Amino acid sequence: MILPHNRFTGKSIFFLKVVTRMKRMNWQFLLGLLLVCLSALFYLLHYFIFKDAHHIFLYLIGDIAFIPIDVLIVTLIIHKLLSNREKRLMLKKLNMVIGAFFSEVGTNLLHSLLPLNHGNEDIAGKLQITAQWSEKEYTAAMNHIKKTGFNISIKTDTLTDVKELLIGKRGFLLGLIENPNLLEHESFSDMLWAVFHLTEELEYRRDILSLGGPDAEHIAGDIKRAFSLLIVEWVLYMKHLKNSYPFLFSLSVRTNPFNPCATVEIKN
């Protein structure tokens, strides 16, 4: 009675080990093994019915020979086309998010930060964007912005307005940062983090009117970083609107923060 019991126990343990290992195996491997077994089964069935090994190996080798071409078509061509389509859809969604940012925060923030920058005449002269601008003008504007050394001077009254604006939109900025799609747009993400960092710096300072020299210099550096990145993204956004949404571009031109004569009313 003991021996059968031991044999049964040994078989049970072996079975449990097999089950445990199968659970650990990747399901893709199991699926692949199942498909290979099914294929072999059908080839055997074909042979037992028709007794024609030549026909089996003829088509088998032909199918195997087509696999590299199949991989080429699926992975390099179709996958590339699908990836490009997904990328275009992703960029379209990202541009909608960027548009929401400038409508809600960006344009007003540019208006608020401009008085803190010395040399506005120079930067404003390069950003008088019109419907006639071509790729050349946008490229020249971008190059000028990247070469410009912004000179930020702290003005407590203006800085108070900037603080109120950013703190009021803090929840909106947090929502944008939590958007995983923005990881696909590195430059906009960098700008958004710079703006959010400036928001936190200003929020932690309860008395913005009494900034000391080193502290004011630190805030000026944060403003300079956010301001320069913000202008770059604004120019790129204007370029996108011109190419894709002329009606939105028209409104953005009429509310250009760098044009002191800009007016939303159409006069001619």
TIVO-67592 format. One record per residue: residue number from 1; chain; x, y, z of N, C-alpha, C in turn. Coordinates in Angstrom, 1 decimal. Layout:
REM TIVO-67592
 pos unit n.east n.north   n.up ca.east ca.north  ca.up c.east c.north   c.up
 NUM    A      X       Y      Z       X        Y      Z      X       Y      Z
...
END
This chain:
REM TIVO-67592
 pos unit n.east n.north   n.up ca.east ca.north  ca.up c.east c.north   c.up
   1    A    0.8    -1.2    0.0     0.0      0.0    0.0    0.9     1.3    0.0
   2    A    2.1     1.1    0.6     2.9      2.3    0.7    3.5     2.7   -0.7
   3    A    3.9     1.6   -1.5     4.6      1.9   -2.7    3.7     2.6   -3.7
   4    A    2.5     2.1   -3.9     1.6      2.9   -4.9    1.4     4.3   -4.4
   5    A    1.3     4.4   -3.1     1.1      5.8   -2.6    2.2     6.7   -2.9
   6    A    3.5     6.1   -2.8     4.7      6.9   -3.1    4.8     7.2   -4.6
   7    A    4.4     6.2   -5.4     4.4      6.5   -6.9    3.4     7.6   -7.2
   8    A    2.2     7.5   -6.7     1.2      8.5   -6.9    1.7     9.9   -6.5
   9    A    2.3     9.9   -5.3     2.8     11.2   -4.8    3.9    11.7   -5.8
  10    A    4.8    10.9   -6.2     5.9     11.3   -7.1    5.3    11.8   -8.4
  11    A    4.3    11.2   -9.0     3.7     11.6  -10.2    3.0    13.0  -10.0
  12    A    2.4    13.1   -8.8     1.7     14.4   -8.5    2.7    15.5   -8.4
  13    A    3.8    15.3   -7.8     4.8     16.3   -7.7    5.3    16.7   -9.0
  14    A    5.6    15.7   -9.9     6.1     16.0  -11.2    5.1    16.8  -12.0
  15    A    3.8    16.4  -11.9     2.8     17.1  -12.6    2.7    18.6  -12.1
  16    A    2.8    18.8  -10.8     2.8     20.1  -10.3    3.9    21.0  -10.8
  17    A    5.1    20.3  -10.9     6.3     21.0  -11.4    6.1    21.5  -12.8
  18    A    5.5    20.5  -13.6     5.3     20.8  -15.0    4.3    22.0  -15.2
  19    A    3.3    22.0  -14.4     2.3     23.0  -14.4    2.9    24.4  -14.0
  20    A    3.7    24.3  -13.0     4.3     25.6  -12.5    5.3    26.2  -13.6
  21    A    6.0    25.3  -14.2     6.9     25.8  -15.3    6.1    26.3  -16.4
  22    A    5.0    25.7  -16.8     4.2     26.2  -17.9    3.6    27.6  -17.6
  23    A    3.3    27.8  -16.3     2.7     29.1  -16.0    3.8    30.2  -16.1
  24    A    5.1    29.8  -15.9     6.1     30.7  -15.9    6.5    31.0  -17.4
  25    A    6.2    30.1  -18.3     6.6     30.3  -19.7    5.8    31.5  -20.3
  26    A    6.5    32.1  -21.2     5.8     33.3  -21.8    4.7    32.8  -22.7
  27    A    3.5    33.5  -22.7     2.4     33.0  -23.4    2.6    33.1  -24.9
  28    A    3.5    34.0  -25.4     3.8     34.1  -26.8    4.5    32.8  -27.3
  29    A    5.4    32.3  -26.4     6.1     31.1  -26.7    5.1    29.9  -26.8
  30    A    4.2    29.8  -25.9     3.2     28.8  -26.0    2.3    28.9  -27.2
  31    A    2.0    30.1  -27.6     1.2     30.3  -28.8    1.9    29.9  -30.0
  32    A    3.2    30.2  -30.0     4.1     29.9  -31.2    4.2    28.4  -31.3
  33    A    4.4    27.7  -30.2     4.6     26.2  -30.1    3.3    25.6  -30.6
  34    A    2.1    26.1  -30.2     0.8     25.6  -30.6    0.7    25.7  -32.1
  35    A    1.0    26.8  -32.7     0.8     27.1  -34.1    1.7    26.1  -34.9
  36    A    3.0    26.0  -34.4     3.9     25.0  -35.1    3.4    23.6  -35.1
  37    A    2.9    23.2  -34.0     2.3     21.9  -33.8    1.1    21.7  -34.8
  38    A    0.2    22.7  -34.8    -0.9     22.6  -35.7   -0.5    22.5  -37.2
  39    A    0.5    23.3  -37.5     1.1     23.2  -38.9    1.6    21.9  -39.2
  40    A    2.4    21.3  -38.3     2.9     20.0  -38.5    1.8    18.9  -38.6
  41    A    0.8    19.1  -37.8    -0.3     18.1  -37.9   -1.0    18.2  -39.2
  42    A   -1.2    19.3  -39.8    -1.9     19.4  -41.0   -1.0    18.9  -42.2
  43    A    0.3    19.1  -42.1     1.2     18.5  -43.1    1.2    17.0  -43.0
  44    A    1.1    16.4  -41.8     1.0     15.0  -41.7   -0.3    14.5  -42.2
  45    A   -1.4    15.2  -42.0    -2.7     14.8  -42.5   -2.7    14.8  -44.0
  46    A   -2.0    15.9  -44.6    -1.9     16.0  -46.0   -1.2    14.8  -46.6
  47    A   -0.1    14.4  -45.9     0.7     13.3  -46.4   -0.1    11.9  -46.3
  48    A   -0.8    11.7  -45.2    -1.5     10.5  -45.1   -2.6    10.3  -46.1
  49    A   -3.2    11.5  -46.5    -4.3     11.4  -47.4   -3.8    11.3  -48.8
  50    A   -2.8    12.1  -49.2    -2.4     12.2  -50.6   -1.1    11.5  -50.9
  51    A   -0.3    11.1  -49.9     0.9     10.4  -50.1    1.8    11.1  -51.0
  52    A    1.9    12.4  -50.9     2.7     13.2  -51.9    3.7    14.1  -51.1
  53    A    4.8    13.6  -50.7     5.8     14.4  -50.0    6.4    15.5  -50.8
  54    A    6.6    15.2  -52.1     7.1     16.2  -53.1    6.3    17.5  -53.1
  55    A    5.0    17.3  -53.1     4.1     18.5  -53.2    4.2    19.3  -51.8
  56    A    4.3    18.5  -50.7     4.4     19.2  -49.4    5.7    20.0  -49.3
  57    A    6.8    19.4  -49.6     8.1     20.1  -49.5    8.2    21.2  -50.6
  58    A    7.6    21.1  -51.7     7.6     22.1  -52.8    7.0    23.4  -52.2
  59    A    5.8    23.3  -51.7     5.1     24.5  -51.2    5.7    24.9  -49.9
  60    A    6.2    24.0  -49.1     6.8     24.4  -47.8    8.0    25.3  -48.0
  61    A    8.9    24.9  -48.9    10.1     25.7  -49.2    9.7    27.0  -49.9
  62    A    8.7    27.0  -50.7     8.2     28.2  -51.3    7.7    29.2  -50.3
  63    A    6.9    28.7  -49.3     6.4     29.5  -48.3    7.5    30.1  -47.4
  64    A    8.5    29.3  -47.1     9.6     29.7  -46.3   10.4    30.8  -47.0
  65    A   10.6    30.6  -48.4    11.3     31.6  -49.2   10.6    32.9  -49.2
  66    A    9.3    32.9  -49.0     8.5     34.2  -49.1    8.6    34.9  -47.7
  67    A    9.0    34.2  -46.7     9.0     34.9  -45.3    9.8    36.2  -45.3
  68    A   11.1    36.2  -45.8    11.8     37.5  -45.8   11.1    38.6  -46.5
  69    A   10.5    38.3  -47.6     9.7     39.3  -48.3    8.5    39.8  -47.5
  70    A    7.9    38.8  -46.9     6.7     39.1  -46.0    7.2    40.0  -44.8
  71    A    8.3    39.7  -44.2     8.8     40.5  -43.2    9.1    41.9  -43.7
  72    A    9.7    42.0  -44.9    10.0     43.3  -45.5    8.8    44.2  -45.6
  73    A    7.7    43.5  -46.2     6.5     44.3  -46.5    5.8    44.7  -45.2
  74    A    5.7    43.8  -44.2     5.0     44.0  -43.0    5.8    45.0  -42.1
  75    A    7.0    44.7  -41.8     7.8     45.4  -40.8    8.3    46.8  -41.3
  76    A    8.8    46.8  -42.5     9.5     48.0  -43.0    8.6    48.9  -43.8
  77    A    7.6    48.4  -44.5     6.7     49.2  -45.3    5.4    49.5  -44.6
  78    A    4.6    48.5  -44.3     3.3     48.7  -43.6    3.5    49.3  -42.2
  79    A    4.5    48.8  -41.5     4.7     49.3  -40.1    5.1    50.8  -40.2
  80    A    6.0    51.1  -41.2     6.4     52.5  -41.4    5.2    53.4  -41.7
  81    A    4.4    53.0  -42.6     3.2     53.8  -42.9    2.3    54.0  -41.7
  82    A    2.0    52.9  -41.0     1.2     53.0  -39.8    1.8    53.9  -38.7
  83    A    3.1    53.8  -38.6     3.9     54.6  -37.6    3.8    56.1  -38.0
  84    A    3.9    56.4  -39.3     3.8     57.8  -39.7    2.4    58.3  -39.5
  85    A    1.4    57.5  -39.7     0.0     57.9  -39.5   -0.2    58.2  -38.1
  86    A    0.3    57.3  -37.2     0.1     57.5  -35.7    0.8    58.7  -35.3
  87    A    2.0    59.0  -35.9     2.8     60.2  -35.5    2.0    61.4  -35.9
  88    A    1.4    61.4  -37.1     0.7     62.6  -37.5   -0.5    62.9  -36.6
  89    A   -1.2    61.8  -36.2    -2.3     62.0  -35.3   -1.9    62.4  -33.9
  90    A   -0.7    61.9  -33.5    -0.2     62.3  -32.2    0.2    63.8  -32.2
  91    A    0.8    64.2  -33.3     1.3     65.6  -33.4    0.0    66.6  -33.5
  92    A   -1.0    66.1  -34.1    -2.2     66.9  -34.2   -2.8    67.1  -32.8
  93    A   -2.9    66.0  -32.0    -3.4     66.1  -30.7   -2.5    67.0  -29.8
  94    A   -1.2    66.9  -30.0    -0.2     67.7  -29.3   -0.4    69.2  -29.6
  95    A   -0.6    69.5  -30.9    -0.8     70.9  -31.3   -2.1    71.4  -30.7
  96    A   -3.1    70.6  -30.5    -4.3     71.0  -29.9   -4.1    71.4  -28.4
  97    A   -3.2    70.6  -27.7    -2.8     70.9  -26.4   -2.0    72.2  -26.3
  98    A   -1.1    72.3  -27.2    -0.3     73.6  -27.3   -1.2    74.8  -27.5
  99    A   -2.2    74.6  -28.4    -3.1     75.7  -28.6   -3.9    76.1  -27.4
 100    A   -4.3    75.1  -26.6    -5.0     75.3  -25.4   -4.1    76.1  -24.4
 101    A   -2.8    75.7  -24.4    -1.9     76.4  -23.5   -1.8    77.8  -23.8
 102    A   -1.6    78.2  -25.1    -1.4     79.6  -25.4   -2.7    80.4  -25.3
 103    A   -3.8    79.7  -25.5    -5.1     80.4  -25.3   -5.3    80.7  -23.8
 104    A   -5.0    79.8  -23.0    -5.3     79.9  -21.5   -4.2    80.6  -20.8
 105    A   -2.9    80.4  -21.1    -1.8     80.9  -20.3   -0.8    81.6  -21.2
 106    A   -0.3    81.0  -22.2     0.9     81.4  -22.9    0.9    82.9  -23.4
 107    A   -0.2    83.2  -24.1    -0.2     84.6  -24.7   -0.2    85.7  -23.6
 108    A   -1.1    85.4  -22.6    -1.1     86.4  -21.5    0.2    86.4  -20.7
 109    A    0.9    85.3  -20.6     2.2     85.3  -19.9    3.2    86.1  -20.7
 110    A    3.2    86.0  -22.0     4.1     86.7  -22.8    3.9    88.2  -22.6
 111    A    2.6    88.6  -22.6     2.2     90.0  -22.4    2.8    90.5  -21.0
 112    A    2.7    89.6  -20.0     3.1     90.0  -18.7    4.7    90.0  -18.5
 113    A    5.4    89.2  -19.2     6.8     89.1  -19.1    7.6    90.1  -19.9
 114    A    6.9    90.6  -21.0     7.6     91.5  -21.9    8.1    92.8  -21.2
 115    A    7.4    93.4  -20.3     7.9     94.6  -19.6    9.2    94.3  -18.8
 116    A    9.4    93.1  -18.4    10.6     92.7  -17.6   11.9    92.6  -18.5
 117    A   11.7    92.6  -19.8    12.9     92.4  -20.6   13.3    93.7  -21.3
 118    A   14.6    94.0  -21.1    15.2     95.2  -21.8   15.6    94.8  -23.2
 119    A   15.3    95.7  -24.1    15.6     95.4  -25.5   14.4    94.8  -26.2
 120    A   13.2    95.2  -25.8    12.0     94.6  -26.4   11.9    95.1  -27.9
 121    A   12.4    96.3  -28.2    12.3     96.8  -29.5   12.9    95.8  -30.5
 122    A   14.1    95.3  -30.1    14.8     94.4  -31.0   14.1    93.1  -31.3
 123    A   13.6    92.5  -30.2    12.9     91.2  -30.3   11.5    91.4  -31.0
 124    A   10.9    92.5  -30.7     9.5     92.7  -31.2    9.6    93.0  -32.7
 125    A   10.7    93.7  -33.2    10.9     93.9  -34.6   11.0    92.7  -35.4
 126    A   11.5    91.6  -34.8    11.7     90.4  -35.5   10.5    89.4  -35.5
 127    A    9.5    89.8  -34.7     8.4     88.9  -34.5    7.0    89.6  -35.0
 128    A    7.1    90.5  -35.9     5.9     91.0  -36.5    5.4    90.1  -37.6
 129    A    4.8    89.0  -37.1     4.4     87.9  -38.0    3.2    88.3  -38.8
 130    A    3.2    88.0  -40.1     2.1     88.3  -41.0    1.7    87.0  -41.8
 131    A    0.6    87.1  -42.5     0.2     86.0  -43.4    1.2    85.8  -44.5
 132    A    2.0    86.8  -44.8     2.9     86.7  -45.9    4.3    86.0  -45.6
 133    A    4.4    85.7  -44.3     5.7     85.1  -43.9    5.8    83.7  -44.5
 134    A    7.0    83.4  -45.0     7.4     82.1  -45.5    8.3    81.3  -44.6
 135    A    8.7    80.2  -45.0     9.6     79.3  -44.1   10.9    80.1  -43.8
 136    A   11.3    80.9  -44.7    12.5     81.7  -44.5   12.4    82.6  -43.4
 137    A   11.3    83.4  -43.3    11.1     84.3  -42.2   11.0    83.6  -40.8
 138    A   10.3    82.5  -40.8    10.2     81.8  -39.5   11.5    81.3  -39.1
 139    A   12.3    80.8  -40.0    13.6     80.3  -39.6   14.5    81.4  -39.1
 140    A   14.5    82.5  -39.8    15.3     83.7  -39.4   14.8    84.2  -38.0
 141    A   13.5    84.2  -37.7    13.1     84.6  -36.4   13.5    83.6  -35.3
 142    A   13.5    82.3  -35.6    13.9     81.3  -34.6   15.4    81.5  -34.3
 143    A   16.2    81.7  -35.4    17.6     81.9  -35.2   17.9    83.1  -34.4
 144    A   17.2    84.2  -34.6    17.4     85.4  -33.9   17.1    85.2  -32.4
 145    A   16.0    84.5  -32.1    15.6     84.3  -30.7   16.7    83.5  -30.0
 146    A   17.2    82.4  -30.6    18.2     81.6  -30.0   19.5    82.3  -29.7
 147    A   19.8    83.3  -30.5    21.0     84.1  -30.4   20.9    85.3  -29.4
 148    A   19.6    85.6  -29.1    19.4     86.8  -28.3   19.7    86.6  -26.8
 149    A   20.4    87.5  -26.2    20.7     87.4  -24.8   19.7    88.3  -24.1
 150    A   18.7    87.7  -23.5    17.6     88.4  -22.8   18.1    89.0  -21.6
 151    A   17.7    90.3  -21.3    18.2     91.0  -20.1   16.9    91.3  -19.3
 152    A   16.8    90.5  -18.3    15.6     90.6  -17.4   15.9    91.5  -16.2
 153    A   15.0    92.5  -16.0    15.1     93.4  -14.9   13.8    93.2  -14.0
 154    A   14.0    92.9  -12.8    12.8     92.7  -11.9   12.1    94.0  -11.6
 155    A   10.8    94.0  -11.9     9.9     95.1  -11.5    8.8    94.4  -10.6
 156    A    8.8    94.9   -9.4     7.9     94.2   -8.4    6.5    94.2   -8.8
 157    A    6.0    95.4   -9.3     4.6     95.5   -9.7    4.2    94.5  -10.8
 158    A    5.1    94.5  -11.8     4.9     93.6  -12.9    5.0    92.1  -12.5
 159    A    6.0    91.9  -11.6     6.2     90.5  -11.1    5.0    90.0  -10.3
 160    A    4.3    90.9   -9.6     3.1     90.6   -8.9    2.0    90.1   -9.8
 161    A    1.9    90.8  -11.0     0.9     90.3  -12.0    1.2    89.0  -12.5
 162    A    2.5    88.7  -12.8     3.0     87.4  -13.3    2.6    86.3  -12.3
 163    A    2.9    86.6  -11.0     2.6     85.6  -10.0    1.2    85.3   -9.9
 164    A    0.3    86.3   -9.9    -1.1     86.1   -9.8   -1.6    85.3  -11.0
 165    A   -1.1    85.6  -12.2    -1.5     84.9  -13.4   -1.1    83.4  -13.3
 166    A    0.1    83.1  -12.9     0.6     81.7  -12.9    0.0    80.9  -11.8
 167    A   -0.2    81.5  -10.6    -0.8     80.8   -9.5   -2.3    80.5   -9.9
 168    A   -2.9    81.4  -10.6    -4.3     81.2  -11.0   -4.5    80.1  -12.0
 169    A   -3.4    79.8  -12.8    -3.5     78.8  -13.8   -2.7    77.6  -13.4
 170    A   -2.3    77.4  -12.1    -1.5     76.3  -11.6   -2.1    75.0  -11.9
 171    A   -3.4    74.9  -11.6    -4.1     73.6  -11.9   -4.1    73.2  -13.4
 172    A   -4.2    74.2  -14.2    -4.2     74.0  -15.7   -2.8    73.5  -16.1
 173    A   -1.8    74.1  -15.6    -0.4     73.7  -15.9   -0.1    72.3  -15.4
 174    A   -0.6    72.0  -14.2    -0.4     70.6  -13.7   -1.1    69.6  -14.6
 175    A   -2.3    69.9  -15.1    -3.0     69.0  -16.0   -2.2    68.8  -17.3
 176    A   -1.5    69.8  -17.8    -0.7     69.6  -19.0    0.5    68.8  -18.7
 177    A    1.1    69.0  -17.5     2.3     68.2  -17.2    2.0    66.7  -17.0
 178    A    0.8    66.4  -16.6     0.4     65.0  -16.4    0.0    64.4  -17.7
 179    A   -0.1    65.1  -18.8    -0.4     64.5  -20.1    0.8    63.7  -20.6
 180    A    0.7    62.4  -20.7     1.8     61.6  -21.2    2.2    61.9  -22.6
 181    A    1.2    62.4  -23.4     1.5     62.6  -24.8    2.6    63.7  -25.0
 182    A    2.7    64.6  -24.0     3.6     65.7  -24.1    5.1    65.2  -24.1
 183    A    5.3    64.0  -23.7     6.7     63.5  -23.7    7.2    63.4  -25.1
 184    A    6.2    63.3  -26.1     6.6     63.2  -27.5    7.1    64.6  -28.1
 185    A    6.8    65.6  -27.3     7.2     67.0  -27.8    8.2    67.5  -26.7
 186    A    9.5    67.2  -26.9    10.5     67.5  -25.9   10.6    69.0  -25.7
 187    A   10.7    69.8  -26.7    10.9     71.3  -26.5    9.7    71.9  -25.8
 188    A    8.5    71.5  -26.1     7.4     72.1  -25.4    7.3    71.6  -23.9
 189    A    7.7    70.4  -23.7     7.8     69.9  -22.3    8.8    70.7  -21.5
 190    A   10.0    71.0  -22.1    11.0     71.8  -21.4   10.5    73.1  -21.1
 191    A    9.8    73.7  -22.0     9.2     75.1  -21.8    8.2    75.0  -20.6
 192    A    7.3    74.0  -20.7     6.3     73.8  -19.7    6.9    73.7  -18.3
 193    A    7.9    72.9  -18.2     8.6     72.7  -16.9    9.2    74.0  -16.4
 194    A    9.8    74.8  -17.3    10.4     76.1  -17.0    9.3    77.0  -16.4
 195    A    8.2    77.0  -17.1     7.1     77.9  -16.6    6.5    77.4  -15.3
 196    A    6.4    76.1  -15.1     5.9     75.6  -13.9    6.9    75.8  -12.7
 197    A    8.2    75.7  -13.0     9.2     76.0  -12.0    9.1    77.5  -11.6
 198    A    8.9    78.4  -12.5     8.7     79.8  -12.2    7.5    80.0  -11.3
 199    A    6.5    79.3  -11.6     5.2     79.4  -10.8    5.5    79.0   -9.4
 200    A    6.2    77.9   -9.2     6.5     77.5   -7.8    7.4    78.4   -7.1
 201    A    8.4    79.0   -7.8     9.4     79.9   -7.2    8.6    81.2   -6.7
 202    A    7.7    81.7   -7.5     6.9     82.8   -7.1    5.9    82.5   -6.0
 203    A    5.3    81.3   -6.1     4.3     81.0   -5.1    4.9    80.8   -3.7
 204    A    6.1    80.3   -3.6     6.8     80.2   -2.3    7.2    81.5   -1.7
 205    A    7.3    82.6   -2.5     7.7     83.9   -1.9    6.4    84.7   -1.6
 206    A    6.1    84.8   -0.4     4.8     85.4    0.0    4.9    86.9   -0.2
 207    A    6.1    87.5    0.1     6.2     89.0   -0.1    7.1    89.2   -1.3
 208    A    6.5    89.3   -2.5     7.2     89.5   -3.7    7.7    90.9   -3.9
 209    A    7.2    91.8   -3.1     7.6     93.2   -3.2    9.0    93.5   -2.5
 210    A    9.5    92.6   -1.7    10.7     92.8   -1.0   11.8    91.8   -1.2
 211    A   12.0    91.5   -2.5    13.0     90.6   -2.9   14.4    91.2   -2.7
 212    A   15.3    90.4   -2.1    16.7     90.8   -2.0   17.4    90.7   -3.3
 213    A   18.7    91.3   -3.3    19.5     91.3   -4.5   19.7    89.9   -5.1
 214    A   20.3    89.0   -4.3    20.5     87.6   -4.8   19.3    86.9   -5.2
 215    A   18.2    87.1   -4.4    16.9     86.4   -4.7   16.3    86.9   -6.0
 216    A   16.4    88.3   -6.2    15.9     88.9   -7.4   16.6    88.4   -8.6
 217    A   17.9    88.2   -8.4    18.8     87.7   -9.5   18.4    86.3   -9.9
 218    A   18.1    85.5   -8.9    17.7     84.1   -9.1   16.3    84.0   -9.8
 219    A   15.4    84.8   -9.4    14.1     84.9  -10.1   14.3    85.4  -11.5
 220    A   15.2    86.3  -11.7    15.4     86.9  -13.1   15.9    85.7  -14.0
 221    A   16.8    84.9  -13.5    17.3     83.7  -14.2   16.1    82.8  -14.6
 222    A   15.2    82.5  -13.7    14.1     81.6  -14.0   13.2    82.3  -15.0
 223    A   13.0    83.6  -14.9    12.1     84.3  -15.9   12.8    84.2  -17.3
 224    A   14.1    84.4  -17.3    14.8     84.4  -18.6   14.7    83.0  -19.3
 225    A   14.8    82.0  -18.5    14.7     80.6  -19.1   13.3    80.4  -19.6
 226    A   12.3    80.7  -18.8    10.9     80.5  -19.2   10.5    81.4  -20.4
 227    A   11.0    82.6  -20.4    10.6     83.6  -21.4   11.2    83.2  -22.8
 228    A   12.5    82.8  -22.8    13.1     82.4  -24.1   12.5    81.2  -24.7
 229    A   12.3    80.2  -23.8    11.6     78.9  -24.3   10.2    79.2  -24.8
 230    A    9.5    80.1  -24.1     8.1     80.4  -24.4    8.0    81.1  -25.8
 231    A    8.9    82.0  -26.1     8.9     82.7  -27.4    9.2    81.7  -28.5
 232    A   10.1    80.8  -28.3    10.4     79.8  -29.4    9.1    78.9  -29.7
 233    A    8.5    78.5  -28.6     7.3     77.7  -28.8    6.1    78.5  -29.4
 234    A    6.1    79.8  -29.1     5.0     80.6  -29.7    5.3    80.8  -31.2
 235    A    6.5    81.0  -31.6     6.8     81.1  -33.1    6.4    79.8  -33.8
 236    A    6.8    78.6  -33.2     6.5     77.4  -33.8    5.0    77.2  -33.9
 237    A    4.3    77.6  -32.9     2.8     77.5  -32.9    2.2    78.3  -33.9
 238    A    2.7    79.6  -34.1     2.2     80.5  -35.1    2.4    79.9  -36.5
 239    A    3.6    79.3  -36.7     3.9     78.6  -38.0    2.9    77.5  -38.3
 240    A    2.6    76.7  -37.2     1.6     75.6  -37.4    0.3    76.1  -37.7
 241    A   -0.2    77.2  -37.1    -1.5     77.7  -37.4   -1.6    78.2  -38.8
 242    A   -0.5    78.9  -39.2    -0.5     79.4  -40.6   -0.7    78.3  -41.6
 243    A    0.0    77.2  -41.4    -0.1     76.1  -42.3   -1.4    75.2  -42.2
 244    A   -2.0    75.1  -41.0    -3.1     74.2  -40.8   -4.4    74.9  -40.5
 245    A   -4.4    76.0  -39.8    -5.6     76.7  -39.4   -5.5    78.2  -39.6
 246    A   -5.8    78.6  -40.9    -5.7     80.0  -41.2   -6.6    80.9  -40.4
 247    A   -7.8    80.4  -40.0    -8.7     81.3  -39.2   -8.2    81.5  -37.8
 248    A   -7.5    80.5  -37.2    -6.9     80.7  -35.9   -5.7    81.5  -36.0
 249    A   -4.9    81.4  -37.1    -3.7     82.2  -37.3   -4.1    83.7  -37.4
 250    A   -5.2    84.0  -38.1    -5.6     85.4  -38.2   -5.9    86.0  -36.9
 251    A   -6.5    85.3  -36.0    -6.8     85.8  -34.6   -5.5    86.0  -33.8
 252    A   -4.6    85.0  -34.0    -3.3     85.1  -33.3   -2.4    86.3  -33.7
 253    A   -2.5    86.5  -35.0    -1.7     87.7  -35.6   -2.3    89.0  -35.0
 254    A   -3.7    89.0  -34.9    -4.3     90.3  -34.4   -4.2    90.4  -32.9
 255    A   -3.7    89.4  -32.2    -3.4     89.5  -30.7   -1.9    89.2  -30.4
 256    A   -1.1    89.5  -31.4     0.4     89.3  -31.3    0.9    90.1  -30.1
 257    A    1.4    89.4  -29.1     1.9     90.2  -27.9    3.2    91.0  -28.2
 258    A    3.8    90.8  -29.3     5.0     91.6  -29.6    4.7    92.8  -30.5
 259    A    3.5    92.9  -30.9     3.0     94.1  -31.7    2.2    95.0  -30.9
 260    A    2.8    96.2  -30.5     2.0     97.1  -29.6    0.8    97.7  -30.3
 261    A    0.8    97.6  -31.6    -0.3     98.2  -32.4   -1.4    97.1  -32.8
 262    A   -1.2    95.9  -32.3    -2.1     94.8  -32.7   -3.5    95.1  -32.0
 263    A   -4.5    94.8  -32.8    -5.9     95.0  -32.2   -6.7    93.8  -32.8
 264    A   -7.6    93.3  -32.0    -8.4     92.1  -32.4   -9.4    92.5  -33.4
 265    A   -9.9    93.8  -33.4   -10.9     94.3  -34.3  -10.3    94.4  -35.7
 266    A  -11.0    93.9  -36.7   -10.5     94.0  -38.1  -11.0    95.3  -38.7
 267    A  -10.0    96.2  -39.1   -10.4     97.5  -39.5  -10.3    97.7  -41.0
 268    A   -9.6    96.8  -41.7    -9.5     97.0  -43.2   -9.2    95.6  -43.8
END
